Amino acid sequence: MAIEYVAETNPRTRNLPRSLATKAGGFVFVSGQVARTEDGGLVGEGIEAQALQTLRNVAHVLALADCTLDDVVKTTVWLADARDFEAFNGVYAEFFGDRKPARSTLQGANMVGTRIEIEALAYKP
């Protein structure tokens, strides 16, 4: 089985020792995404804005790996504040609608101080 790595493109994270995604067989493992814009800046402080940008970033990485949100089978979400759970779910539902991949949602702080981080697992044989 060939393994393919999708390289970092963001100028602020390009030097991190990771790939945006790793393709292995029919699986695509998307590294944790946060609320960064294309130029590397962080989106504002509210959970809705950060969730929206983070999910856009997940969709962007999936596209680089020839996948879409329709191919996502599992996500893991970290929220810095459990009180953001309901508002986050509203934004998340806009992206996934009736396609509801398995999901774990945990409370925890990430390394860059955003309110949210999301990683995804997609499958496209």
N, C-alpha and C positions, 0 to 999 in steps of 0.2 A: 504494500500500500504506500503510495506516494504521499508525502506531507508537504503542504504548501503554506508559506507564511505571507500574510498581507502586511506590508510594511507601514509603519507610522507615517503620517503625512502632515500632522500638525507641527508647526515650527516650535511650539513650546514643549512638545513631548517627543519629538523626533529622536532625541538622544537617550530615551528610556530603554532599558534592556528588555523590551517586549515587542510583540507584534500586535497590530490591531485585531487580527484574527488568525486562527490556524485552521486550515482545511485538512481533514484526515478522513479519507474515504468519502462517505456521503455526509459527514458531520462538519459543521463550521462552529468553532468555539470563538465567540466574540469577547475580547478583553473588556474589563469593566470600563464603562463610559460615564463621563461626568458632564456637567453643563458648560462645556467649552465651545466657543465659537470657532469658525474656521481660522481666525487669526491667532487663536490660542487664549484669548481672554475668557474670563468666566462671566456667565450671565448673572443678572441680579440675584437678590437674596430670597425671593419668594419661591415656595415649593412648586407652584404651577409653572412659572417661567423656567425653573431649573428642570422640572420633569419633562416639559415639552422639548427643551434643547437636548436633554440627555437621550430621549427616545428618538429624536431626529438623528442624533449621532449614531445610535444603534442601527437605525435604518440605513444610514450612509455606509457604515462598515459592512453591513450585510450586502449592500449593492456592490461594494468593492470585491466581495467574495462570490458574486453572481447569485445572490439570494435576495429574498424580500422578507418582510415581517410575516408573510404567509408561511414561510418555511420554519419559523421559530417553534420549537417544541418545549423549551424550558427557559425561564429567566430567573435570575437571582437579583433581588433589589435590597439595597441598604439605604435606610432613611436615618438621617441624623436625629430626627425627633419623631417619636411615635405619634405625636399629635398631628403630623402631616399625612397620616395614612389615608384618611378619607379624601382629602384634596388630591393626593397623588392618584388614588384609584380613579377619580374622574378623568384625569388626563390620560392615564394608562388605557382606560376603556375606549377613548377616542382612537387610539392607535390599533388596538386589537379587536374591538367590537365583539362579535360572536365567536371569533377565533380566540380561544382562551388557552394559551399554552400553560403547562404546569408552571408554578411560580412559588418561590420562597421569598418572604419579605422579612427583613431583620432590622433591628435598630443598631446602628453603629456609625462611628465617625470614619471618614475616609482620609486619605493623606493630603488632600488639597483643600479640605474644608468646605466642600459643597454640601448641600442638604441631601443629595441623592447620588447613588452610583448604581448602574445596572450592567450586568453581564448577561449574555444570551447564548443559547445553544440552538443551532438550526440544523435541519436535516434535509438534504437535497441529493437523492441518489443519482 
